[in-house]
């Protein structure tokens, strides 16, 4: 299957060739034809499924560059996500003649400069965070009443971060006859009233991943019991020789602790969490993309909001409290069919969470660091599995079985085996006798 069947304009194919995209992903194959026809869509798909180009390619194919008006509006819940979509749209737009104008409206940028530019001309494609886009509209600077399509990306994250009210206000000022595309990893119940309000009989398409995480990812599980976790993370980063590694922690405080420790060990480490200023975050992200950093320590904001190419290793410094974030974290590596390694550190209290992750279909390989090498170790459930598979024995024989494991005379081993066989034979005899009695009783009651 190739992109040729979608009959895009030539500039779209130039952009695809520039990105070395030859075959559409499953979500692209299913939804691009529907979006091209102008139908509204609710697309439920996991991160890394190719959904950004699923909406960008058919929508940008429809743009009329000769019109000085907004034709597409796209919202994303974080600056990083909005910037990623903006960069993808700019890459496509650069091959168009005449020019397709794409603008990114996010917080932490020069608002006055954006207002001044809008006085001269409107962008064809508006991308940004809901708050800043609404701000531009309220200033009477951004005219969205001409839009043909409205995209709400990462709708569940938009809801979680409290931005759905702003998205609602933007949608309320767009034309009635509008193609609306909503993409989300999940469809929470609280999102449904919004969808019902603005979408008339949309196509709802759930793209179920073939596997909960990419099959190219190795999942390792390492116990932190009795270990210094910070030192263990340092060893994993230096022993494993990652090309680019992201270490995830649950809180900003923990991110600060890990970063300070690693820097104290002489590693050059980038730090990303909610308390980092937008300007600083943007600068750090640019440096990471340019491979000026080999190690990044981040909160879950980065798991959903940042797409860093070339991540070879992900380390979960702690099991995430929301297990959905495990999938988002691990999904930062193993992208585009490249191999990746995801390492999860756990302590005994995480046992239930690990079991729940395994229930999702994730298979862990138990590992440990020994003499400066990462090696295979024992399965943490080995004792339970052994007990489950072992034949039940009478309490009186368990002592004999234990003795059997010791180095003892061959004659004594035979004696123990004879005792076990004798016991089993007696059990079977009792069972047969009981079955005979039951059969007699049944026969007697049926005759009477």
Secondary structure, 3 states (H helix, E strand, C coil): CCHHHHCCCHHHHHHHHHCCCCCCCHHHHHHHHHHHCCCCEEEECCCCCCHHHHHHHHHHHCCCCCCCCCCEEEECCCHHHHHHHHHHHHHHHCCCCCCCCEEEECCCCCHHHHHHHHHHCCCCEEEECHHHHHHHHHCCCCCCCCCCEEEECCHHHHHHCCCHHHHHHHHHCCCCCCEEEEEECCCCHHHHHHHHHHCCCCEEEECCCCCCCCCCEEEEEEECCCCCHHHHHHHHHHHCCCCCEEEECCCHHHHHHHHHHHHHCCCCEEEECCCCCHHHHHHHHHHHHCCCCCEEEECCHHHHHCCCCCCCEEEECCCCCCCHHHHHHHCCCCHHHCCEEEEEEECHHHHHHHHHHHHCCCCCEEEEEECCEEEECCCCCHHHHHHHHCCCCCHHHHHHHHHHCCCCCHHHHHHHHHHHHHHHHHHHHHHHHHHHHHHHHHHHHHHC
